[in-house]
Structure formats: C-alpha cells, structure tokens
Amino acid sequence: MTSHKVHSWSIVLSLLLSLIGIIFIIIGQYKLGLAYQYADGKTQALYGVKVFLMGSQWLWFGLFALIFSVISMIRKEKRIHILISLILALIEIILPFSNLWKFWA
C-alpha cells in the first residue's frame, strides 16, 4: 500500500489563484494591445488609466494568493511548495503593471 501526501489547502489555493490570475492578466493585456491599435489619439493618450484600472482589478488574485502562501509558511509546509507559490503570487501582483500590452500594440 502506498501512502500519498495530500497537499495543504493553502498551497493549492495559492497556486490556483496565482495561475488563474496570470492567465486572465495575459488575456486582458492581449486585448488591451489589440484595442490600442484601433484607438484614436485621445484614447491612446489615456491608456495608462485603462491599464491601471485593469491591473487593479486582477490584483486581488495575487494578494489572496500571497496570503495563502504566508498561511502555508506558518503551517510549515514544504519549502519548495512555499517558494513556488510565493514566486507565482509575486509575479501575479507585478504582471498587471508591466505593460505587456505594448508587445501586441
């Protein structure tokens, strides 16, 4: 009989929230880039506001993922799982404000 270690709910939630957030951010940034191509001059000038609003909308996924990563640190989960979840949460927090949409514009 083999024993399987069940992963902690905090690690699983952190990873899921980070990955879902990263996917939605990349899709949103892609759509922003396509919309920028067809925008007129005034709209292009105000695109920073639109990017900020879109970024702050998805920021919550990263913040909750970070909270769940901290919970897993307190519960003394495996270090590699904590490190991966922390890195993904930080990427998810930084990614909305990185202006990826300029690659598709």
N, CA, C and O atoms as a GROMACS GRO file, in nm:
protein
  420
    1MET      N    1   0.084  -0.118   0.000
    1MET     CA    2   0.000   0.000   0.000
    1MET      C    3   0.088   0.124   0.000
    1MET      O    4   0.179   0.137   0.082
    2THR      N    5   0.062   0.213  -0.091
    2THR     CA    6   0.139   0.336  -0.099
    2THR      C    7   0.066   0.448  -0.029
    2THR      O    8  -0.057   0.457  -0.033
    3SER      N    9   0.141   0.533   0.035
    3SER     CA   10   0.080   0.647   0.101
    3SER      C   11   0.102   0.772   0.016
    3SER      O   12   0.212   0.798  -0.030
    4HIS      N   13  -0.004   0.846  -0.004
    4HIS     CA   14   0.002   0.969  -0.081
    4HIS      C   15  -0.015   1.087   0.012
    4HIS      O   16  -0.107   1.091   0.094
    5LYS      N   17   0.075   1.183  -0.001
    5LYS     CA   18   0.066   1.303   0.081
    5LYS      C   19  -0.035   1.397   0.018
    5LYS      O   20  -0.024   1.432  -0.099
    6VAL      N   21  -0.132   1.436   0.094
    6VAL     CA   22  -0.231   1.531   0.047
    6VAL      C   23  -0.174   1.671   0.067
    6VAL      O   24  -0.128   1.705   0.176
    7HIS      N   25  -0.178   1.751  -0.039
    7HIS     CA   26  -0.126   1.887  -0.030
    7HIS      C   27  -0.217   1.973   0.054
    7HIS      O   28  -0.338   1.952   0.060
    8SER      N   29  -0.157   2.068   0.118
    8SER     CA   30  -0.230   2.160   0.204
    8SER      C   31  -0.325   2.246   0.120
    8SER      O   32  -0.293   2.281   0.006
    9TRP      N   33  -0.439   2.279   0.176
    9TRP     CA   34  -0.536   2.361   0.106
    9TRP      C   35  -0.480   2.500   0.078
    9TRP      O   36  -0.516   2.562  -0.022
   10SER      N   37  -0.394   2.550   0.165
   10SER     CA   38  -0.340   2.685   0.144
   10SER      C   39  -0.245   2.689   0.024
   10SER      O   40  -0.245   2.786  -0.052
   11ILE      N   41  -0.164   2.586   0.008
   11ILE     CA   42  -0.073   2.581  -0.108
   11ILE      C   43  -0.154   2.567  -0.236
   11ILE      O   44  -0.128   2.637  -0.334
   12VAL      N   45  -0.251   2.479  -0.235
   12VAL     CA   46  -0.332   2.456  -0.355
   12VAL      C   47  -0.408   2.583  -0.393
   12VAL      O   48  -0.410   2.621  -0.510
   13LEU      N   49  -0.469   2.650  -0.295
   13LEU     CA   50  -0.540   2.775  -0.325
   13LEU      C   51  -0.446   2.883  -0.375
   13LEU      O   52  -0.480   2.957  -0.468
   14SER      N   53  -0.330   2.894  -0.316
   14SER     CA   54  -0.233   2.993  -0.360
   14SER      C   55  -0.191   2.970  -0.505
   14SER      O   56  -0.189   3.063  -0.585
   15LEU      N   57  -0.159   2.846  -0.538
   15LEU     CA   58  -0.118   2.814  -0.674
   15LEU      C   59  -0.232   2.836  -0.774
   15LEU      O   60  -0.210   2.893  -0.881
   16LEU      N   61  -0.352   2.793  -0.739
   16LEU     CA   62  -0.466   2.812  -0.829
   16LEU      C   63  -0.497   2.959  -0.852
   16LEU      O   64  -0.516   3.001  -0.966
   17LEU      N   65  -0.501   3.036  -0.745
   17LEU     CA   66  -0.529   3.179  -0.761
   17LEU      C   67  -0.422   3.249  -0.844
   17LEU      O   68  -0.453   3.333  -0.928
   18SER      N   69  -0.296   3.214  -0.821
   18SER     CA   70  -0.188   3.275  -0.898
   18SER      C   71  -0.197   3.239  -1.046
   18SER      O   72  -0.185   3.326  -1.132
   19LEU      N   73  -0.218   3.112  -1.074
   19LEU     CA   74  -0.224   3.069  -1.215
   19LEU      C   75  -0.345   3.125  -1.286
   19LEU      O   76  -0.335   3.169  -1.401
   20ILE      N   77  -0.460   3.125  -1.219
   20ILE     CA   78  -0.580   3.183  -1.280
   20ILE      C   79  -0.559   3.332  -1.305
   20ILE      O   80  -0.594   3.383  -1.412
   21GLY      N   81  -0.503   3.402  -1.207
   21GLY     CA   82  -0.477   3.544  -1.223
   21GLY      C   83  -0.381   3.573  -1.337
   21GLY      O   84  -0.403   3.666  -1.415
   22ILE      N   85  -0.274   3.496  -1.347
   22ILE     CA   86  -0.176   3.516  -1.454
   22ILE      C   87  -0.240   3.494  -1.590
   22ILE      O   88  -0.214   3.570  -1.684
   23ILE      N   89  -0.322   3.391  -1.604
   23ILE     CA   90  -0.389   3.364  -1.731
   23ILE      C   91  -0.482   3.479  -1.769
   23ILE      O   92  -0.480   3.526  -1.883
   24PHE      N   93  -0.563   3.525  -1.674
   24PHE     CA   94  -0.655   3.635  -1.702
   24PHE      C   95  -0.580   3.764  -1.734
   24PHE      O   96  -0.624   3.842  -1.819
   25ILE      N   97  -0.469   3.788  -1.668
   25ILE     CA   98  -0.391   3.909  -1.694
   25ILE      C   99  -0.332   3.906  -1.835
   25ILE      O  100  -0.335   4.007  -1.906
   26ILE      N  101  -0.277   3.793  -1.875
   26ILE     CA  102  -0.219   3.783  -2.009
   26ILE      C  103  -0.328   3.801  -2.115
   26ILE      O  104  -0.306   3.869  -2.215
   27ILE      N  105  -0.444   3.741  -2.094
   27ILE     CA  106  -0.555   3.759  -2.189
   27ILE      C  107  -0.598   3.905  -2.192
   27ILE      O  108  -0.619   3.962  -2.300
   28GLY      N  109  -0.611   3.967  -2.075
   28GLY     CA  110  -0.651   4.108  -2.069
   28GLY      C  111  -0.549   4.199  -2.132
   28GLY      O  112  -0.586   4.294  -2.202
   29GLN      N  113  -0.421   4.173  -2.110
   29GLN     CA  114  -0.316   4.255  -2.170
   29GLN      C  115  -0.317   4.240  -2.322
   29GLN      O  116  -0.294   4.337  -2.395
   30TYR      N  117  -0.343   4.120  -2.370
   30TYR     CA  118  -0.351   4.097  -2.514
   30TYR      C  119  -0.466   4.178  -2.574
   30TYR      O  120  -0.450   4.241  -2.679
   31LYS      N  121  -0.581   4.175  -2.507
   31LYS     CA  122  -0.696   4.251  -2.556
   31LYS      C  123  -0.669   4.401  -2.552
   31LYS      O  124  -0.712   4.474  -2.640
   32LEU      N  125  -0.599   4.448  -2.449
   32LEU     CA  126  -0.562   4.589  -2.442
   32LEU      C  127  -0.472   4.628  -2.559
   32LEU      O  128  -0.489   4.735  -2.619
   33GLY      N  129  -0.378   4.542  -2.592
   33GLY     CA  130  -0.288   4.570  -2.704
   33GLY      C  131  -0.361   4.578  -2.837
   33GLY      O  132  -0.333   4.665  -2.919
   34LEU      N  133  -0.456   4.486  -2.857
   34LEU     CA  134  -0.534   4.490  -2.981
   34LEU      C  135  -0.623   4.614  -2.986
   34LEU      O  136  -0.636   4.676  -3.092
   35ALA      N  137  -0.684   4.650  -2.874
   35ALA     CA  138  -0.770   4.769  -2.871
   35ALA      C  139  -0.688   4.897  -2.892
   35ALA      O  140  -0.738   4.992  -2.951
   36TYR      N  141  -0.564   4.898  -2.843
   36TYR     CA  142  -0.478   5.016  -2.859
   36TYR      C  143  -0.450   5.044  -3.006
   36TYR      O  144  -0.439   5.159  -3.048
   37GLN      N  145  -0.437   4.938  -3.085
   37GLN     CA  146  -0.408   4.955  -3.228
   37GLN      C  147  -0.519   5.031  -3.299
   37GLN      O  148  -0.493   5.106  -3.394
   38TYR      N  149  -0.642   5.012  -3.255
   38TYR     CA  150  -0.755   5.073  -3.324
   38TYR      C  151  -0.806   5.199  -3.253
   38TYR      O  152  -0.906   5.257  -3.295
   39ALA      N  153  -0.740   5.240  -3.148
   39ALA     CA  154  -0.783   5.359  -3.074
   39ALA      C  155  -0.730   5.486  -3.141
   39ALA      O  156  -0.626   5.484  -3.207
   40ASP      N  157  -0.805   5.595  -3.123
   40ASP     CA  158  -0.759   5.723  -3.177
   40ASP      C  159  -0.659   5.787  -3.080
   40ASP      O  160  -0.629   5.729  -2.976
   41GLY      N  161  -0.610   5.904  -3.113
   41GLY     CA  162  -0.505   5.970  -3.035
   41GLY      C  163  -0.543   6.001  -2.891
   41GLY      O  164  -0.463   5.980  -2.800
   42LYS      N  165  -0.666   6.051  -2.870
   42LYS     CA  166  -0.708   6.083  -2.735
   42LYS      C  167  -0.717   5.958  -2.648
   42LYS      O  168  -0.675   5.959  -2.533
   43THR      N  169  -0.772   5.853  -2.705
   43THR     CA  170  -0.786   5.728  -2.630
   43THR      C  171  -0.649   5.669  -2.600
   43THR      O  172  -0.627   5.616  -2.490
   44GLN      N  173  -0.558   5.676  -2.694
   44GLN     CA  174  -0.423   5.625  -2.671
   44GLN      C  175  -0.352   5.703  -2.561
   44GLN      O  176  -0.275   5.647  -2.484
   45ALA      N  177  -0.380   5.833  -2.553
   45ALA     CA  178  -0.317   5.915  -2.450
   45ALA      C  179  -0.363   5.876  -2.310
   45ALA      O  180  -0.288   5.890  -2.213
   46LEU      N  181  -0.484   5.829  -2.298
   46LEU     CA  182  -0.540   5.790  -2.167
   46LEU      C  183  -0.528   5.640  -2.139
   46LEU      O  184  -0.592   5.590  -2.047
   47TYR      N  185  -0.448   5.570  -2.216
   47TYR     CA  186  -0.438   5.426  -2.200
   47TYR      C  187  -0.374   5.386  -2.067
   47TYR      O  188  -0.399   5.276  -2.018
   48GLY      N  189  -0.292   5.472  -2.010
   48GLY     CA  190  -0.233   5.442  -1.880
   48GLY      C  191  -0.338   5.423  -1.772
   48GLY      O  192  -0.324   5.336  -1.685
   49VAL      N  193  -0.443   5.504  -1.777
   49VAL     CA  194  -0.552   5.492  -1.680
   49VAL      C  195  -0.624   5.359  -1.699
   49VAL      O  196  -0.657   5.291  -1.602
   50LYS      N  197  -0.648   5.323  -1.823
   50LYS     CA  198  -0.717   5.197  -1.853
   50LYS      C  199  -0.633   5.078  -1.806
   50LYS      O  200  -0.688   4.981  -1.752
   51VAL      N  201  -0.503   5.083  -1.826
   51VAL     CA  202  -0.414   4.975  -1.783
   51VAL      C  203  -0.413   4.965  -1.630
   51VAL      O  204  -0.415   4.855  -1.575
   52PHE      N  205  -0.410   5.080  -1.563
   52PHE     CA  206  -0.411   5.079  -1.416
   52PHE      C  207  -0.540   5.019  -1.362
   52PHE      O  208  -0.538   4.939  -1.268
   53LEU      N  209  -0.653   5.057  -1.421
   53LEU     CA  210  -0.781   5.004  -1.375
   53LEU      C  211  -0.791   4.854  -1.399
   53LEU      O  212  -0.842   4.781  -1.314
   54MET      N  213  -0.742   4.808  -1.513
   54MET     CA  214  -0.744   4.665  -1.542
   54MET      C  215  -0.650   4.591  -1.447
   54MET      O  216  -0.683   4.482  -1.401
   55GLY      N  217  -0.535   4.649  -1.418
   55GLY     CA  218  -0.439   4.585  -1.329
   55GLY      C  219  -0.488   4.575  -1.187
   55GLY      O  220  -0.468   4.473  -1.121
   56SER      N  221  -0.553   4.680  -1.140
   56SER     CA  222  -0.604   4.676  -1.003
   56SER      C  223  -0.721   4.580  -0.989
   56SER      O  224  -0.748   4.531  -0.879
   57GLN      N  225  -0.789   4.553  -1.098
   57GLN     CA  226  -0.900   4.457  -1.096
   57GLN      C  227  -0.849   4.316  -1.069
   57GLN      O  228  -0.913   4.241  -0.995
   58TRP      N  229  -0.737   4.278  -1.127
   58TRP     CA  230  -0.684   4.143  -1.111
   58TRP      C  231  -0.583   4.132  -0.997
   58TRP      O  232  -0.534   4.022  -0.969
   59LEU      N  233  -0.551   4.242  -0.933
   59LEU     CA  234  -0.455   4.242  -0.824
   59LEU      C  235  -0.502   4.156  -0.706
   59LEU      O  236  -0.419   4.101  -0.634
   60TRP      N  237  -0.631   4.145  -0.687
   60TRP     CA  238  -0.686   4.070  -0.574
   60TRP      C  239  -0.648   3.923  -0.578
   60TRP      O  240  -0.626   3.862  -0.473
   61PHE      N  241  -0.639   3.864  -0.697
   61PHE     CA  242  -0.597   3.725  -0.707
   61PHE      C  243  -0.458   3.707  -0.646
   61PHE      O  244  -0.436   3.613  -0.569
   62GLY      N  245  -0.367   3.795  -0.680
   62GLY     CA  246  -0.230   3.786  -0.629
   62GLY      C  247  -0.221   3.812  -0.480
   62GLY      O  248  -0.144   3.746  -0.410
   63LEU      N  249  -0.299   3.906  -0.431
   63LEU     CA  250  -0.296   3.935  -0.287
   63LEU      C  251  -0.348   3.818  -0.206
   63LEU      O  252  -0.290   3.782  -0.103
   64PHE      N  253  -0.458   3.758  -0.251
   64PHE     CA  254  -0.509   3.640  -0.180
   64PHE      C  255  -0.414   3.522  -0.191
   64PHE      O  256  -0.397   3.446  -0.096
   65ALA      N  257  -0.351   3.506  -0.307
   65ALA     CA  258  -0.252   3.400  -0.323
   65ALA      C  259  -0.134   3.422  -0.229
   65ALA      O  260  -0.081   3.327  -0.173
   66LEU      N  261  -0.093   3.546  -0.213
   66LEU     CA  262   0.016   3.579  -0.121
   66LEU      C  263  -0.024   3.548   0.024
   66LEU      O  264   0.056   3.497   0.102
   67ILE      N  265  -0.147   3.580   0.059
   67ILE     CA  266  -0.196   3.550   0.194
   67ILE      C  267  -0.194   3.399   0.219
   67ILE      O  268  -0.152   3.355   0.325
   68PHE      N  269  -0.240   3.321   0.121
   68PHE     CA  270  -0.240   3.176   0.138
   68PHE      C  271  -0.098   3.120   0.142
   68PHE      O  272  -0.073   3.019   0.208
   69SER      N  273  -0.004   3.184   0.072
   69SER     CA  274   0.136   3.142   0.081
   69SER      C  275   0.192   3.166   0.221
   69SER      O  276   0.265   3.083   0.274
   70VAL      N  277   0.157   3.280   0.280
   70VAL     CA  278   0.201   3.310   0.416
   70VAL      C  279   0.139   3.211   0.515
   70VAL      O  280   0.206   3.167   0.609
   71ILE      N  281   0.013   3.176   0.494
   71ILE     CA  282  -0.051   3.076   0.580
   71ILE      C  283   0.023   2.943   0.571
   71ILE      O  284   0.042   2.876   0.672
   72SER      N  285   0.065   2.905   0.451
   72SER     CA  286   0.138   2.780   0.436
   72SER      C  287   0.276   2.787   0.500
   72SER      O  288   0.329   2.686   0.545
   73MET      N  289   0.336   2.908   0.505
   73MET     CA  290   0.463   2.923   0.577
   73MET      C  291   0.442   2.905   0.726
   73MET      O  292   0.522   2.841   0.794
   74ILE      N  293   0.334   2.961   0.777
   74ILE     CA  294   0.304   2.948   0.920
   74ILE      C  295   0.278   2.802   0.955
   74ILE      O  296   0.315   2.757   1.063
   75ARG      N  297   0.214   2.730   0.864
   75ARG     CA  298   0.183   2.588   0.888
   75ARG      C  299   0.303   2.497   0.861
   75ARG      O  300   0.294   2.375   0.876
   76LYS      N  301   0.416   2.557   0.820
   76LYS     CA  302   0.542   2.486   0.796
   76LYS      C  303   0.526   2.375   0.690
   76LYS      O  304   0.561   2.259   0.712
   77GLU      N  305   0.474   2.416   0.576
   77GLU     CA  306   0.463   2.324   0.463
   77GLU      C  307   0.601   2.308   0.401
   77GLU      O  308   0.700   2.366   0.447
   78LYS      N  309   0.608   2.228   0.295
   78LYS     CA  310   0.736   2.206   0.227
   78LYS      C  311   0.786   2.338   0.169
   78LYS      O  312   0.711   2.416   0.112
   79ARG      N  313   0.916   2.359   0.186
   79ARG     CA  314   0.975   2.487   0.142
   79ARG      C  315   0.964   2.509  -0.008
   79ARG      O  316   0.941   2.622  -0.053
   80ILE      N  317   0.979   2.404  -0.086
   80ILE     CA  318   0.974   2.420  -0.231
   80ILE      C  319   0.834   2.463  -0.274
   80ILE      O  320   0.819   2.545  -0.365
   81HIS      N  321   0.731   2.409  -0.210
   81HIS     CA  322   0.594   2.447  -0.243
   81HIS      C  323   0.568   2.592  -0.203
   81HIS      O  324   0.503   2.667  -0.276
   82ILE      N  325   0.619   2.631  -0.087
   82ILE     CA  326   0.602   2.769  -0.042
   82ILE      C  327   0.674   2.864  -0.137
   82ILE      O  328   0.620   2.969  -0.174
   83LEU      N  329   0.796   2.828  -0.177
   83LEU     CA  330   0.874   2.914  -0.266
   83LEU      C  331   0.804   2.931  -0.401
   83LEU      O  332   0.796   3.042  -0.453
   84ILE      N  333   0.754   2.822  -0.457
   84ILE     CA  334   0.684   2.830  -0.586
   84ILE      C  335   0.559   2.915  -0.574
   84ILE      O  336   0.531   2.998  -0.660
   85SER      N  337   0.483   2.895  -0.467
   85SER     CA  338   0.360   2.973  -0.452
   85SER      C  339   0.390   3.121  -0.428
   85SER      O  340   0.317   3.207  -0.477
   86LEU      N  341   0.496   3.152  -0.354
   86LEU     CA  342   0.533   3.291  -0.333
   86LEU      C  343   0.578   3.358  -0.462
   86LEU      O  344   0.540   3.471  -0.491
   87ILE      N  345   0.659   3.288  -0.540
   87ILE     CA  346   0.708   3.344  -0.666
   87ILE      C  347   0.592   3.370  -0.761
   87ILE      O  348   0.584   3.477  -0.823
   88LEU      N  349   0.500   3.273  -0.774
   88LEU     CA  350   0.385   3.292  -0.862
   88LEU      C  351   0.295   3.405  -0.814
   88LEU      O  352   0.243   3.482  -0.894
   89ALA      N  353   0.276   3.415  -0.683
   89ALA     CA  354   0.192   3.523  -0.629
   89ALA      C  355   0.256   3.660  -0.657
   89ALA      O  356   0.186   3.754  -0.694
   90LEU      N  357   0.386   3.670  -0.641
   90LEU     CA  358   0.453   3.798  -0.668
   90LEU      C  359   0.451   3.832  -0.817
   90LEU      O  360   0.434   3.949  -0.854
   91ILE      N  361   0.467   3.732  -0.901
   91ILE     CA  362   0.457   3.756  -1.046
   91ILE      C  363   0.317   3.805  -1.080
   91ILE      O  364   0.300   3.896  -1.160
   92GLU      N  365   0.218   3.743  -1.018
   92GLU     CA  366   0.080   3.782  -1.046
   92GLU      C  367   0.050   3.923  -0.996
   92GLU      O  368  -0.034   3.992  -1.055
   93ILE      N  369   0.115   3.967  -0.891
   93ILE     CA  370   0.094   4.102  -0.840
   93ILE      C  371   0.165   4.205  -0.929
   93ILE      O  372   0.112   4.314  -0.949
   94ILE      N  373   0.282   4.172  -0.981
   94ILE     CA  374   0.360   4.266  -1.062
   94ILE      C  375   0.313   4.269  -1.208
   94ILE      O  376   0.318   4.374  -1.272
   95LEU      N  377   0.269   4.158  -1.260
   95LEU     CA  378   0.236   4.144  -1.402
   95LEU      C  379   0.134   4.245  -1.455
   95LEU      O  380   0.151   4.293  -1.567
   96PRO      N  381   0.028   4.279  -1.381
   96PRO     CA  382  -0.069   4.373  -1.439
   96PRO      C  383  -0.011   4.510  -1.471
   96PRO      O  384  -0.064   4.580  -1.557
   97PHE      N  385   0.094   4.549  -1.404
   97PHE     CA  386   0.151   4.682  -1.423
   97PHE      C  387   0.277   4.680  -1.508
   97PHE      O  388   0.353   4.778  -1.509
   98SER      N  389   0.301   4.571  -1.579
   98SER     CA  390   0.424   4.557  -1.658
   98SER      C  391   0.408   4.600  -1.803
   98SER      O  392   0.504   4.595  -1.879
   99ASN      N  393   0.289   4.642  -1.842
   99ASN     CA  394   0.263   4.690  -1.978
   99ASN      C  395   0.294   4.586  -2.085
   99ASN      O  396   0.359   4.616  -2.185
  100LEU      N  397   0.250   4.464  -2.064
  100LEU     CA  398   0.265   4.360  -2.166
  100LEU      C  399   0.190   4.394  -2.293
  100LEU      O  400   0.227   4.349  -2.401
  101TRP      N  401   0.085   4.473  -2.281
  101TRP     CA  402   0.003   4.506  -2.396
  101TRP      C  403   0.081   4.576  -2.506
  101TRP      O  404   0.040   4.574  -2.622
  102LYS      N  405   0.194   4.638  -2.471
  102LYS     CA  406   0.275   4.708  -2.572
  102LYS      C  407   0.340   4.611  -2.670
  102LYS      O  408   0.374   4.650  -2.782
  103PHE      N  409   0.356   4.484  -2.630
  103PHE     CA  410   0.411   4.385  -2.723
  103PHE      C  411   0.313   4.353  -2.835
  103PHE      O  412   0.354   4.317  -2.946
  104TRP      N  413   0.182   4.366  -2.807
  104TRP     CA  414   0.081   4.334  -2.906
  104TRP      C  415   0.027   4.458  -2.975
  104TRP      O  416  -0.056   4.448  -3.066
  105ALA      N  417   0.072   4.574  -2.933
  105ALA     CA  418   0.020   4.700  -2.993
  105ALA      C  419   0.091   4.731  -3.123
  105ALA      O  420   0.061   4.832  -3.187
   0.00000   0.00000   0.00000
